[in-house]
Amino acid sequence: MKRVTFVSWNVNGIRAVAKKGALKWVDEMPMDFLGLQEIKAEADQIPDTLFERKFKFHSINSSSNKGQSGVALFTDIRGEASACEEVDILHEGRINEYHFGNIAFFNVYFPNGQRGEERLAYKLAFYDRFLDYINRLRDEEKSIIFCGDVNTAHKEIDIARPKANEGTSGFLPIERAWMDKLVANGYIDTFRHVHGDKPDRYTWWSYRAGARGRNVGWRIDYFFVSDDLKEQIVDADILDQIMGSDHCPITLTIDLKL
């Protein structure tokens, strides 16, 4: 077994984060995988000054809509990378798929449903395509790990003001029902697995009205693993002290056979 640490962060613009020096902490924190979402950049636009550390392998999946979405994956573990176009059918740069050993790992920026009924419908269809895809991989005896901005708070404990947001995409019953389905299919929310019903832990805060300072937030960023990996979970955490985006990073440490 090797102890492997994954880090996930929606940076909300990788060039803006670079200007702030907001990824320099990567040099100080031991990690094996770094997954970034919403990079909003082409591969040749990503600054070399993000951090000093040199990962051996990286995979960039930029959106066909320039300046939007996009994901980036950095690791020292050799594997095979793809953009999972079977799920990301509009080529919005939403997935890094990375296979190593018997693990299928996904760094995902799930769609936001707040731009109207059409995008909400696309978000829900994306959810279903993704679950079908990872379930097929499990049928092939792959173990699944996925992280990223899921753009939905699952339970009332995962949002500071549940009643006020019952009609808001990101906390709609139909979105939350998909997350129930995800769990019913044998995927484990690693933060809840480790921390139980610990309240007031969030990963996203609006830039408005000093929401982060008052901790009026949503937990919409997750690490999920297939239940065959349950006993190998070591730790999962939220790094809410790290600034630079409206999201904060999250982590997973797990023992894996490589």
BELNOR-V218031 format. One record per backbone hydrogen bond with DSSP energy under -0.5 kcal/mol. CO is the residue of the C=O (numbers start at 0). NH is the residue of the N-H. Records with the same first field share a line. If there is no record, write none. Layout:
CO->NH  NH
This chain:
1->3  255
3->253
4->31  32
5->251
6->34
7->249
8->10  36
9->246
12->16
13->17
14->18
15->19
16->20  21
17->20
20->23
22->25
23->26
24->27  28
27->29
31->75
32->6
33->35  73
34->8
35->71
36->10  11
37->12
38->13  14
41->44
42->45
44->46
46->49
52->54
56->74
58->72
60->70
63->65
64->67
67->62
68->39
69->37  38
70->60
71->35
72->58
73->33
74->56
75->77
79->98
81->96
83->86  87
86->88
87->90
90->63
91->69
92->69
93->108
94->96
95->106
96->81
97->104
98->79
99->102
101->142
102->99  104
103->144
104->97
105->107  146
106->95
107->109  148
112->115
115->119
116->120
117->121
118->122
119->123
120->124
121->125
122->126
123->127
124->128
125->129
126->130
127->131
128->132
129->133
130->134
131->135
132->136
133->137
134->138
135->139
136->141
137->140
142->103
143->225
144->105
145->223
146->107
147->149  221
148->109
151->153
154->157
155->158
157->218
158->161
160->164
161->164
162->165
164->167
167->170
169->152
171->174  175
172->176
173->177
174->178
175->179
176->180
177->181
178->182
179->183
180->184
181->186
182->185
185->226
187->189  224
188->192
189->193
190->194
191->195
195->197
199->201
202->247
203->217
205->211
206->209
207->210
209->213
210->215
211->214
214->216
215->205
216->159
217->202  203  219
219->149  150
221->147
222->189
223->145
224->187
225->228
226->229
228->231  232
229->232
231->254
234->252
236->250
237->239
238->241  248
240->242
245->204
248->238
249->7
250->236
251->5
252->233  234
253->3  255
255->1  257
256->101
